[in-house]
Every structure is written in C-alpha cells, then in structure tokens.
Amino acid sequence: MTSTGGGITLGSAASGGTQTLHAAQDIALTQLTTTAGDVDATSDAGSITGGSIHAQRSATLIAALDNTGDQLVTATGSAKLTAGGLIDWNNIQAATTLYAASAGGALTLGTATSGGTQYLSAANDITFAHLTTTGVPGDEGDIALVAGGAILGGDVNANGLLFANANGMTFGDVVANVSITLDSSSTIAGNDFTTLGVADMNAAGAMKLGNLSSSTLSLSSPSSLILNNLSVQTGANFAVNDLQIGVLRQNPNATGPLAIDLTGYKGGVGDSATIGTIDAPNGVLIPELWEGDTTIATNASLVTIESAVVTRTLDLTTASDKIWVNDQTSAPRNGFDVQLFQPGYAFYLTQNGTFTTTNAFVVQYDDNSAIVDQLSGNIDLGASFARDFNRQGWLGDSEMLSVEGGSQTGWQFPVEAFDLHLQNLFGQPISLEQPGQPAVSIGDSDAPTELVSDGRGFTIIVKRRH
C-alpha cells in the first residue's frame, strides 16, 4: 500500500505474506498481522502511530518524525525502528535482534525482549523499564545503549554484555553474563550489578551503586563513589577522589590474594578511601595506595602494600594488628599496635600476622608486634623511635632545664641517643638542628645539641636528605 502525496490510515489488516506501507505523510494503524511474512512501514515526511503489530518474520518501521505504538512482535525475525523524533513503544518482542535509533529525539520503551542483540540509540534520553536478551545461535544477546542525553533505566538482563554511553545514567538491577561497561559524562547510579566477567565503569560525576559482583572490576571518577557491597573474584581497581565501600568480598572459590588498587582519578592521589570490611581470607595485595586518608578493616592476616603514598593518615586493621600512619606528625599515639611515619615519600608495608616489614620510619609498636625496618638498604630488627630512646641512653633524673620562655622541669636526652638511632636507620652520619629550631632535620653540622621534653611529650619531624 502506497500513498505518494498523503498519509495512510488503517484499522486492522491481516495477510499471509509481507505487508508494505509507504506514505509521504503520517501512517496510523490499529492492528497489522502477518502469518508468514514481514511488516515494512515507511513515512517519508511524517510519523508512524501504531496500535499493535505481529509479524511472523521481521518488522521495519521508519519514520521521518515520531515512531510510536503499543505492541510489536516478530515471531522469527528482527525488529527495526528509526525516527527523526521520538520513539515510544510499550512492548517489543523480537525473536532475533532489536535495533531502535532516534536521530533527533528521545527513545522510550516499556519492556523490550529479544533473542539476539539490542542496539538502542537516541539524540536525547533513553528511558526503559525492562530490557532482556536470551541469546540465539551465533548471537549471545548483547545490549548496547548510546544516548546524547541520559539513560533513565529500569532493569537489564543481558545474556551477553552490557555497554552504555550517556550523559548520566540510572539503572535498577543489572545482570550481564559476559561483562558490564558504563561510560558516563555525568553520574552513574543503580541498585544491583552482576556479571561473570569484567565490570568497567567510568563517570565524570559521582557514582552511587547498591551491590556489585564481577570477576574483576575497574571504577573511576574524579568525584565520589559509594558502594554498599562488592564481590569480586581476583581484583579491583579504584581510581576515584572519594571512595566509600561497605563490604568488599573475595568470592569463596577464589585462589590467591585479593588485589586492590586505591588511587585518585587517573592514578593521582585521592582525597579519601574507606572500606568498612575486606573479606579476603587468602590475603590482600595492594599494588598502589595513593590517598589522603584511608581506613581499611580486613579479616586477612596477610596484607601487602607495595607502594603507599599517604598524605595524611592510614588506619589499617588486619586480623592480628592495628597499624596507624600519620604523615602530618610523628607524635606517638595510643591505641595502635604499630605506628609509622613517612611524609612525602612512597613506602611499602607487609603485615603478616603480627609481623611488620616496612621501609617507613617506625614511631612505636607494642610488645606483641615484631618489626623489620628496611631503610637505605639496612635491615633493623625491632627498630622504633620510642624504643630506641629508652634502649640507647637517657641521662635519667628530671632536672631544671633552660628552655625558651624560662626554666622548667623535663627530661634531658643526650644527642648521641637520637643520633645513633637515626644513623642505624638511615645508614649515614646524622646531626640535629640547634635547640629552638622548629624541626629536627638531617644536616651536615657536627654541633652538639639536646632533645628536651616539656614534661607532656614531644614531636620529632624527620626529613630525609637526598
């Protein structure tokens, strides 16, 4: 049926073979049915307004303006919809593939189910309630969503992979057997995300997810990421400015340690990272931890951090010990089994039970911890600032000392004690600044000096000389 100058309006039409509708203007229909053929409808300058279409084979609907309808079913073939404006269909069922593209408008679907791949694109938003692919021979059933606007989604169940690119995206529950790849120039939000393969999500804005399960994971954002529960097989890479995870769990059948990278966006230094619980009995390996403040608790006895840059604090709780790193001050702090200090430098740390190996400066540790400090190629067993002062010399009795602002009672430590401690750690002669200087540093002067306590405690800032 053809109209070269006007439109076509049909109530119901049924045929054994293919139905072809071609109009210069609008096509309006109520019910089209084929028992052995296709349905092809084209509006050169108008819209297609549908009721229901049932094609035994395939259906192709092409509209210059809008393409809307209620029900579209292809029993053995594919479904293809294009429009210059809005595409809006309540229910689509395609035996093989589904292709829907709006060149100048939005795309809205209620429920869309196909055996093969779904490719949905729109110049503006893509909105849907349910998208499902079941897979057919030769086509696993991927789902690809590309929007110039946002993706305002409900649930996705893809037998293959899910790929989405948009200016912001929201999902309900997502299952994609092969993999999940999301790329947003704004935010990403959703409930549960599950894949047997890789989950890769990149957002220019914040990410807020409920639960996520994958083999491996990569999440990046210059903003924040909030994730309730995460389950992975082998590893996860987080490159976000602010990270909050409730529980990070390694799958029970996994072998080897759980590998986690914690950095800022594009590998820079992040502002903060908090992981409430890491459930990884096989151990935790952190190749890079580059954060301002980090809080991690884990049931793992073995935690290895290969490269740590901590600009403020690290609070690490393992199955056996609590480790505290404060790179703002070296003042001893109670409540931790091991305290480290390493401002401005990358350091490594291995915590194996109560056994600590590091090249950071050890401030103090308790009686249940064992320390191996590796500085400048030297290995020092049990070294720490607090212990070595007691161990290497102390003149003892409290006495009146002459300090700036008048005399007061304090402890007098011979400089040789601190010199010897630092020399052991750094493997080179050490001298201290003169009394009254704001910091203790490593210099070239041989002048003697004293370290004075004000009776309440003291803070030592050590600067390594290059």
TIDRENMAR-134226 format. One record per residue (C-alpha): x, y, z; residue number from 1; residue in one letter. Coordinates in Angstrom, 2 decimals. Last residue first. Layout:
BEGIN
R, xx, yy, zz, resi, resn
R, X, Y, Z, NUM, a
...
# end
This chain:
BEGIN
R, xx, yy, zz, resi, resn
R, 68.53, 13.36, 49.16, 466, h
R, 68.29, 14.25, 52.88, 465, r
R, 65.46, 12.65, 54.80, 464, r
R, 63.44, 14.95, 56.96, 463, k
R, 62.47, 13.72, 60.41, 462, v
R, 59.84, 15.59, 62.41, 461, i
R, 60.00, 14.74, 66.11, 460, i
R, 57.12, 15.63, 68.41, 459, t
R, 57.38, 15.76, 72.18, 458, f
R, 55.58, 14.74, 75.34, 457, g
R, 53.95, 16.33, 78.37, 456, r
R, 57.02, 17.07, 80.50, 455, g
R, 58.30, 19.74, 78.12, 454, d
R, 60.75, 17.23, 76.66, 453, s
R, 64.17, 18.41, 75.53, 452, v
R, 66.43, 16.99, 72.83, 451, l
R, 69.98, 18.24, 73.22, 450, e
R, 72.59, 19.64, 70.86, 449, t
R, 76.13, 19.01, 69.66, 448, p
R, 77.47, 20.78, 66.55, 447, a
R, 78.63, 18.41, 63.82, 446, d
R, 76.66, 20.23, 61.10, 445, s
R, 75.92, 18.44, 57.84, 444, d
R, 72.16, 18.15, 58.09, 443, g
R, 69.34, 15.74, 58.85, 442, i
R, 66.40, 17.51, 60.36, 441, s
R, 64.68, 18.14, 63.69, 440, v
R, 62.08, 20.84, 63.33, 439, a
R, 61.06, 24.24, 64.69, 438, p
R, 64.62, 25.20, 65.76, 437, q
R, 64.91, 26.15, 69.43, 436, g
R, 67.84, 23.88, 70.13, 435, p
R, 70.30, 23.54, 67.21, 434, q
R, 69.46, 21.28, 64.29, 433, e
R, 70.40, 17.64, 64.54, 432, l
R, 73.27, 15.59, 63.14, 431, s
R, 73.25, 12.20, 61.43, 430, i
R, 76.02, 10.03, 60.00, 429, p
R, 74.76, 7.52, 57.41, 428, q
R, 72.92, 4.19, 57.30, 427, g
R, 69.45, 5.72, 57.51, 426, f
R, 68.03, 3.56, 60.27, 425, l
R, 71.18, 2.94, 62.29, 424, n
R, 72.22, 6.58, 61.93, 423, q
R, 68.78, 7.67, 63.09, 422, l
R, 69.03, 5.68, 66.33, 421, h
R, 72.66, 6.65, 66.94, 420, l
R, 71.93, 10.33, 66.52, 419, d
R, 68.90, 10.09, 68.83, 418, f
R, 70.96, 8.52, 71.60, 417, a
R, 74.06, 10.64, 70.91, 416, e
R, 72.05, 13.80, 71.45, 415, v
R, 71.88, 13.03, 75.16, 414, p
R, 68.29, 13.07, 76.41, 413, f
R, 67.33, 15.51, 79.20, 412, q
R, 63.95, 15.04, 80.79, 411, w
R, 61.93, 17.99, 81.99, 410, g
R, 61.43, 20.57, 84.71, 409, t
R, 61.14, 24.16, 83.61, 408, q
R, 63.35, 27.20, 83.13, 407, s
R, 62.21, 30.25, 81.17, 406, g
R, 60.47, 31.18, 77.91, 405, g
R, 62.96, 29.35, 75.70, 404, e
R, 64.47, 26.49, 77.62, 403, v
R, 66.96, 26.22, 80.47, 402, s
R, 66.40, 22.87, 82.11, 401, l
R, 65.62, 22.13, 85.75, 400, m
R, 66.13, 18.42, 86.37, 399, e
R, 64.39, 15.09, 85.97, 398, s
R, 66.72, 12.23, 86.52, 397, d
R, 67.73, 9.85, 83.77, 396, g
R, 70.58, 10.68, 81.48, 395, l
R, 68.96, 8.54, 78.82, 394, w
R, 70.68, 6.07, 76.56, 393, g
R, 70.26, 3.62, 73.75, 392, q
R, 67.37, 1.42, 74.84, 391, r
R, 64.94, 4.02, 76.11, 390, n
R, 65.45, 6.25, 73.11, 389, f
R, 65.45, 3.21, 70.85, 388, d
R, 62.01, 2.08, 71.99, 387, r
R, 60.12, 5.26, 71.11, 386, a
R, 61.82, 5.85, 67.76, 385, f
R, 61.42, 2.30, 66.57, 384, s
R, 63.71, -0.53, 65.48, 383, a
R, 62.75, -4.11, 66.28, 382, g
R, 65.05, -5.67, 63.70, 381, l
R, 66.93, -3.18, 61.56, 380, d
R, 67.70, -4.03, 57.94, 379, i
R, 69.81, -1.51, 56.03, 378, n
R, 69.39, -0.81, 52.32, 377, g
R, 68.55, 2.84, 52.89, 376, s
R, 65.81, 1.91, 55.39, 375, l
R, 64.37, -1.56, 55.96, 374, q
R, 62.55, -1.83, 59.30, 373, d
R, 61.66, -5.36, 60.41, 372, v
R, 59.25, -5.17, 63.33, 371, i
R, 57.58, -7.82, 65.51, 370, a
R, 54.39, -6.92, 67.35, 369, s
R, 53.04, -8.29, 70.64, 368, n
R, 55.03, -5.87, 72.84, 367, d
R, 53.59, -2.78, 71.20, 366, d
R, 54.96, -0.66, 68.37, 365, y
R, 56.40, 2.84, 68.05, 364, q
R, 57.45, 5.55, 65.59, 363, v
R, 58.70, 3.27, 62.84, 362, v
R, 60.02, 5.27, 59.87, 361, f
R, 58.77, 3.68, 56.67, 360, a
R, 60.74, 0.97, 54.89, 359, n
R, 58.36, -1.73, 56.05, 358, t
R, 58.04, -5.29, 57.36, 357, t
R, 55.55, -5.93, 60.16, 356, t
R, 54.99, -9.32, 61.85, 355, f
R, 51.84, -9.52, 63.99, 354, t
R, 50.04, -11.62, 61.39, 353, g
R, 51.81, -10.83, 58.16, 352, n
R, 51.69, -7.07, 57.63, 351, q
R, 53.75, -6.00, 54.65, 350, t
R, 54.33, -2.29, 54.12, 349, l
R, 55.94, -0.30, 51.35, 348, y
R, 56.78, 3.37, 51.23, 347, f
R, 56.25, 6.28, 48.87, 346, a
R, 57.71, 9.51, 50.16, 345, y
R, 56.42, 12.91, 51.21, 344, g
R, 55.88, 12.11, 54.87, 343, p
R, 56.79, 8.64, 56.18, 342, q
R, 55.67, 7.90, 59.74, 341, f
R, 54.58, 4.54, 61.16, 340, l
R, 52.67, 3.38, 64.24, 339, q
R, 52.23, -0.30, 65.11, 338, v
R, 49.86, -1.95, 67.61, 337, d
R, 47.51, 1.03, 67.78, 336, f
R, 45.52, 2.59, 70.64, 335, g
R, 48.00, 5.24, 71.77, 334, n
R, 49.53, 7.90, 69.56, 333, r
R, 53.20, 8.82, 69.28, 332, p
R, 53.85, 12.24, 67.73, 331, a
R, 55.29, 11.79, 64.23, 330, s
R, 53.00, 14.39, 62.70, 329, t
R, 51.21, 15.05, 59.42, 328, q
R, 52.24, 11.73, 57.90, 327, d
R, 50.09, 9.75, 60.30, 326, n
R, 50.28, 6.01, 59.73, 325, v
R, 48.46, 3.71, 62.13, 324, w
R, 48.51, -0.08, 62.05, 323, i
R, 46.09, -2.26, 64.03, 322, k
R, 47.14, -5.88, 64.28, 321, d
R, 46.01, -9.52, 64.06, 320, s
R, 43.13, -9.96, 61.60, 319, a
R, 44.06, -6.66, 59.97, 318, t
R, 43.11, -3.08, 60.85, 317, t
R, 44.67, -0.32, 58.75, 316, l
R, 44.21, 3.38, 59.57, 315, d
R, 46.22, 5.44, 57.08, 314, l
R, 46.57, 9.19, 57.58, 313, t
R, 47.52, 12.46, 55.84, 312, r
R, 49.45, 12.50, 52.57, 311, t
R, 49.75, 8.73, 52.41, 310, v
R, 51.63, 7.50, 49.36, 309, v
R, 51.83, 3.71, 49.56, 308, a
R, 53.56, 1.44, 47.05, 307, s
R, 53.67, -2.35, 47.52, 306, e
R, 51.03, -2.64, 50.21, 305, i
R, 50.88, -6.26, 51.39, 304, t
R, 48.25, -7.55, 53.80, 303, v
R, 48.47, -11.07, 55.29, 302, l
R, 46.22, -11.95, 58.23, 301, s
R, 43.09, -11.12, 56.25, 300, a
R, 39.93, -10.36, 58.22, 299, n
R, 40.03, -6.80, 56.93, 298, t
R, 39.48, -3.21, 58.07, 297, a
R, 40.57, -0.28, 55.91, 296, i
R, 40.57, 3.47, 56.55, 295, t
R, 42.48, 5.74, 54.17, 294, t
R, 43.09, 9.49, 54.32, 293, d
R, 44.98, 11.44, 51.64, 292, g
R, 45.28, 8.57, 49.22, 291, e
R, 47.73, 6.74, 46.96, 290, w
R, 47.57, 3.03, 47.74, 289, l
R, 49.13, 1.15, 44.84, 288, e
R, 49.94, -2.57, 44.47, 287, p
R, 47.53, -3.52, 47.28, 286, i
R, 47.59, -7.28, 47.89, 285, l
R, 45.12, -8.69, 50.41, 284, v
R, 45.20, -12.21, 51.86, 283, g
R, 43.57, -15.55, 51.14, 282, n
R, 40.98, -14.93, 53.91, 281, p
R, 39.63, -11.94, 51.95, 280, a
R, 36.58, -10.28, 53.47, 279, d
R, 37.50, -6.60, 53.28, 278, i
R, 35.31, -4.67, 55.70, 277, t
R, 34.43, -0.99, 56.13, 276, g
R, 36.41, 0.23, 53.15, 275, i
R, 37.10, 3.96, 53.35, 274, t
R, 39.16, 5.86, 50.80, 273, a
R, 39.91, 9.60, 50.93, 272, s
R, 41.28, 12.52, 48.93, 271, d
R, 42.81, 10.59, 46.06, 270, g
R, 46.40, 10.92, 44.88, 269, v
R, 46.69, 10.54, 41.12, 268, g
R, 46.21, 7.36, 39.11, 267, g
R, 43.73, 8.71, 36.57, 266, k
R, 41.36, 9.76, 39.38, 265, y
R, 42.72, 9.12, 42.85, 264, g
R, 44.24, 5.85, 43.90, 263, t
R, 43.35, 2.55, 45.59, 262, l
R, 44.44, -0.58, 43.72, 261, d
R, 43.16, -3.89, 45.08, 260, i
R, 44.41, -7.46, 44.54, 259, a
R, 42.66, -10.23, 46.50, 258, l
R, 45.18, -12.90, 47.41, 257, p
R, 45.42, -16.30, 45.75, 256, g
R, 42.60, -18.69, 44.89, 255, t
R, 38.95, -17.70, 44.54, 254, a
R, 36.15, -20.18, 45.33, 253, n
R, 34.76, -18.05, 48.18, 252, p
R, 34.49, -14.90, 46.03, 251, n
R, 36.52, -12.05, 47.52, 250, q
R, 34.37, -9.63, 49.50, 249, r
R, 34.42, -5.86, 49.76, 248, l
R, 31.89, -4.69, 52.36, 247, v
R, 30.68, -1.13, 52.99, 246, g
R, 32.61, 0.78, 50.36, 245, i
R, 33.21, 4.55, 50.40, 244, q
R, 35.69, 6.14, 47.96, 243, l
R, 36.42, 9.84, 47.48, 242, d
R, 38.62, 11.04, 44.59, 241, n
R, 38.21, 7.95, 42.46, 240, v
R, 40.57, 5.49, 40.77, 239, a
R, 39.50, 2.13, 42.19, 238, f
R, 40.91, -1.05, 40.67, 237, n
R, 39.54, -4.41, 41.80, 236, a
R, 40.91, -7.94, 41.82, 235, g
R, 40.56, -11.71, 41.59, 234, t
R, 36.99, -12.97, 42.03, 233, q
R, 35.00, -9.94, 43.07, 232, v
R, 32.09, -9.20, 45.43, 231, s
R, 31.15, -5.63, 46.33, 230, l
R, 28.62, -4.40, 48.87, 229, n
R, 27.31, -0.92, 49.63, 228, n
R, 29.11, 1.21, 47.04, 227, l
R, 29.56, 4.98, 47.23, 226, i
R, 31.96, 6.50, 44.70, 225, l
R, 32.95, 10.18, 44.67, 224, s
R, 34.23, 12.71, 42.14, 223, s
R, 37.12, 12.50, 39.67, 222, p
R, 35.67, 9.09, 38.75, 221, s
R, 37.00, 5.62, 38.01, 220, s
R, 35.81, 2.06, 38.67, 219, l
R, 37.61, -1.05, 37.41, 218, s
R, 36.47, -4.52, 38.46, 217, l
R, 37.42, -8.16, 38.09, 216, t
R, 35.26, -11.29, 38.19, 215, s
R, 32.12, -9.37, 38.98, 214, s
R, 29.50, -8.68, 41.67, 213, s
R, 28.16, -5.23, 42.57, 212, l
R, 25.70, -4.10, 45.21, 211, n
R, 23.99, -0.74, 45.68, 210, g
R, 25.76, 1.78, 43.50, 209, l
R, 26.35, 5.54, 43.78, 208, k
R, 28.80, 7.08, 41.33, 207, m
R, 29.62, 10.80, 41.27, 206, a
R, 30.48, 12.76, 38.16, 205, g
R, 32.77, 12.28, 35.17, 204, a
R, 31.96, 8.59, 35.31, 203, a
R, 33.86, 5.46, 34.28, 202, n
R, 32.64, 1.94, 34.92, 201, m
R, 34.32, -1.33, 33.92, 200, d
R, 32.85, -4.60, 35.24, 199, a
R, 34.71, -7.64, 33.93, 198, v
R, 33.19, -11.10, 33.61, 197, g
R, 30.53, -13.17, 35.37, 196, l
R, 28.39, -10.07, 35.73, 195, t
R, 26.06, -8.64, 38.38, 194, t
R, 25.03, -5.06, 39.12, 193, f
R, 22.50, -4.30, 41.89, 192, d
R, 20.87, -0.92, 42.52, 191, n
R, 21.92, 1.88, 40.22, 190, g
R, 23.60, 5.26, 39.83, 189, a
R, 26.17, 6.70, 37.41, 188, i
R, 26.82, 10.46, 37.10, 187, t
R, 27.93, 12.80, 34.31, 186, s
R, 29.94, 12.15, 31.14, 185, s
R, 29.09, 8.49, 31.63, 184, s
R, 30.87, 5.37, 30.37, 183, d
R, 29.47, 2.02, 31.52, 182, l
R, 30.91, -1.36, 30.54, 181, t
R, 29.42, -4.55, 32.01, 180, i
R, 30.65, -8.02, 31.03, 179, s
R, 29.68, -11.50, 29.76, 178, v
R, 26.63, -12.53, 31.82, 177, n
R, 25.03, -9.11, 32.10, 176, a
R, 22.64, -8.67, 35.03, 175, v
R, 21.53, -5.17, 36.02, 174, v
R, 19.02, -4.19, 38.72, 173, d
R, 17.60, -0.66, 38.53, 172, g
R, 19.64, 1.68, 36.39, 171, f
R, 20.46, 5.38, 36.24, 170, t
R, 22.77, 7.05, 33.74, 169, m
R, 24.38, 10.42, 33.12, 168, g
R, 25.39, 11.94, 29.80, 167, n
R, 25.45, 8.60, 28.03, 166, a
R, 27.44, 5.55, 26.94, 165, n
R, 26.24, 2.05, 27.82, 164, a
R, 27.58, -1.42, 27.01, 163, f
R, 26.02, -4.54, 28.51, 162, l
R, 27.40, -7.95, 27.54, 161, l
R, 25.78, -11.23, 26.57, 160, g
R, 22.71, -12.88, 28.11, 159, n
R, 21.63, -9.40, 29.08, 158, a
R, 19.11, -8.75, 31.86, 157, n
R, 18.63, -5.02, 32.39, 156, v
R, 16.24, -3.42, 34.89, 155, d
R, 15.00, 0.16, 34.94, 154, g
R, 16.73, 2.86, 33.07, 153, g
R, 16.93, 6.57, 32.66, 152, l
R, 19.91, 6.81, 30.33, 151, i
R, 20.80, 10.48, 29.93, 150, a
R, 21.18, 12.69, 26.89, 149, g
R, 23.17, 12.02, 23.73, 148, g
R, 22.38, 8.38, 24.37, 147, a
R, 24.10, 5.13, 23.35, 146, v
R, 22.81, 1.84, 24.79, 145, l
R, 24.22, -1.52, 23.69, 144, a
R, 22.72, -4.81, 24.89, 143, i
R, 24.38, -8.08, 23.90, 142, d
R, 22.49, -11.28, 23.10, 141, g
R, 24.91, -14.16, 22.68, 140, e
R, 24.46, -14.12, 18.91, 139, d
R, 25.64, -17.09, 16.81, 138, g
R, 22.82, -19.35, 17.94, 137, p
R, 20.33, -17.21, 19.89, 136, v
R, 20.69, -15.31, 23.16, 135, g
R, 18.12, -14.50, 25.85, 134, t
R, 18.15, -10.69, 25.78, 133, t
R, 16.11, -8.59, 28.21, 132, t
R, 15.46, -4.86, 28.70, 131, l
R, 12.95, -3.72, 31.32, 130, h
R, 11.53, -0.30, 32.29, 129, a
R, 13.06, 1.97, 29.67, 128, f
R, 14.16, 5.56, 29.03, 127, t
R, 16.85, 6.71, 26.59, 126, i
R, 17.37, 10.47, 26.66, 125, d
R, 18.32, 12.74, 23.74, 124, n
R, 19.99, 12.01, 20.39, 123, a
R, 18.92, 8.41, 20.82, 122, a
R, 20.41, 4.95, 20.48, 121, s
R, 19.29, 1.38, 21.25, 120, l
R, 21.12, -1.71, 19.95, 119, y
R, 19.67, -4.97, 21.24, 118, q
R, 21.48, -8.19, 20.35, 117, t
R, 19.74, -11.51, 19.83, 116, g
R, 16.78, -13.32, 21.35, 115, g
R, 14.92, -10.14, 22.10, 114, s
R, 12.82, -8.63, 24.88, 113, t
R, 11.87, -4.97, 25.23, 112, a
R, 9.59, -3.76, 28.04, 111, t
R, 8.42, -0.16, 28.34, 110, g
R, 10.50, 1.66, 25.79, 109, l
R, 11.27, 5.35, 25.37, 108, t
R, 13.79, 6.78, 22.92, 107, l
R, 14.34, 10.53, 22.72, 106, a
R, 14.72, 12.87, 19.77, 105, g
R, 16.83, 13.80, 16.77, 104, g
R, 18.35, 10.71, 15.21, 103, a
R, 16.23, 8.22, 17.15, 102, s
R, 17.54, 4.68, 16.78, 101, a
R, 15.96, 1.30, 17.59, 100, a
R, 17.51, -2.04, 16.55, 99, y
R, 16.26, -5.30, 18.04, 98, l
R, 17.79, -8.62, 17.00, 97, t
R, 16.40, -12.18, 16.87, 96, t
R, 12.94, -13.28, 18.02, 95, a
R, 11.88, -9.72, 18.76, 94, a
R, 9.35, -8.80, 21.46, 93, q
R, 8.61, -5.09, 21.91, 92, i
R, 6.24, -3.59, 24.49, 91, n
R, 5.24, -0.01, 25.27, 90, n
R, 6.72, 1.74, 22.24, 89, w
R, 7.99, 5.35, 22.08, 88, d
R, 10.49, 6.60, 19.51, 87, i
R, 10.56, 10.41, 19.40, 86, l
R, 11.99, 12.42, 16.52, 85, g
R, 13.87, 11.66, 13.31, 84, g
R, 12.81, 8.07, 13.64, 83, a
R, 14.09, 4.52, 13.28, 82, t
R, 12.65, 1.17, 14.35, 81, l
R, 13.98, -2.29, 13.44, 80, k
R, 12.66, -5.60, 14.73, 79, a
R, 14.20, -8.96, 13.83, 78, s
R, 12.88, -12.37, 12.79, 77, g
R, 11.02, -15.48, 13.94, 76, t
R, 7.88, -14.29, 15.77, 75, a
R, 8.34, -10.54, 15.48, 74, t
R, 6.11, -8.75, 17.99, 73, v
R, 5.41, -5.03, 18.38, 72, l
R, 2.81, -3.77, 20.88, 71, q
R, 1.82, -0.19, 21.78, 70, d
R, 3.00, 2.36, 19.26, 69, g
R, 5.16, 5.34, 18.46, 68, t
R, 7.61, 6.44, 15.75, 67, n
R, 7.93, 10.22, 15.53, 66, d
R, 9.24, 12.32, 12.63, 65, l
R, 10.83, 10.94, 9.45, 64, a
R, 9.53, 7.50, 10.30, 63, a
R, 10.93, 4.03, 9.50, 62, i
R, 9.30, 0.85, 10.87, 61, l
R, 10.85, -2.49, 9.91, 60, t
R, 9.29, -5.75, 11.14, 59, a
R, 10.63, -9.28, 10.71, 58, s
R, 9.12, -12.80, 10.31, 57, r
R, 5.68, -13.76, 11.56, 56, q
R, 4.90, -10.10, 12.12, 55, a
R, 2.50, -9.00, 14.85, 54, h
R, 1.94, -5.25, 15.01, 53, i
R, -0.18, -3.40, 17.58, 52, s
R, -1.51, 0.15, 17.83, 51, g
R, 0.76, 2.32, 15.89, 50, g
R, 1.44, 5.91, 15.06, 49, t
R, 4.13, 6.32, 12.43, 48, i
R, 5.12, 9.92, 11.81, 47, s
R, 5.57, 12.19, 8.81, 46, g
R, 7.91, 13.13, 5.99, 45, a
R, 8.90, 9.88, 4.29, 44, d
R, 6.77, 7.53, 6.38, 43, s
R, 7.90, 3.92, 5.90, 42, t
R, 6.24, 0.69, 7.04, 41, a
R, 7.52, -2.86, 6.46, 40, d
R, 5.80, -5.86, 8.09, 39, v
R, 7.24, -9.26, 7.20, 38, d
R, 5.75, -12.57, 6.09, 37, g
R, 4.13, -15.90, 7.01, 36, a
R, 1.16, -15.24, 9.31, 35, t
R, 1.19, -11.46, 9.04, 34, t
R, -0.75, -9.17, 11.37, 33, t
R, -1.26, -5.40, 11.50, 32, l
R, -3.58, -3.82, 14.10, 31, q
R, -4.56, -0.21, 14.76, 30, t
R, -2.66, 1.84, 12.24, 29, l
R, -1.70, 5.45, 11.50, 28, a
R, 0.91, 6.31, 8.89, 27, i
R, 1.71, 10.01, 8.50, 26, d
R, 2.95, 11.72, 5.34, 25, q
R, 4.62, 10.59, 2.11, 24, a
R, 3.41, 7.08, 2.67, 23, a
R, 4.79, 3.57, 2.20, 22, h
R, 3.14, 0.51, 3.78, 21, l
R, 4.37, -2.99, 2.90, 20, t
R, 2.72, -6.14, 4.31, 19, q
R, 4.51, -9.43, 3.68, 18, t
R, 2.63, -12.70, 3.19, 17, g
R, -0.31, -14.46, 4.82, 16, g
R, -2.16, -11.25, 5.48, 15, s
R, -4.07, -9.38, 8.17, 14, a
R, -5.01, -5.70, 8.30, 13, a
R, -6.81, -3.85, 11.08, 12, s
R, -7.79, -0.18, 11.21, 11, g
R, -5.58, 1.50, 8.68, 10, l
R, -4.74, 5.14, 7.98, 9, t
R, -2.20, 6.04, 5.32, 8, i
R, -0.83, 9.52, 4.61, 7, g
R, -0.58, 11.92, 1.71, 6, g
R, 1.24, 12.58, -1.55, 5, g
R, 2.72, 9.33, -2.77, 4, t
R, 0.44, 6.99, -0.78, 3, s
R, 1.45, 3.35, -1.12, 2, t
R, 0.00, 0.00, 0.00, 1, m
# end
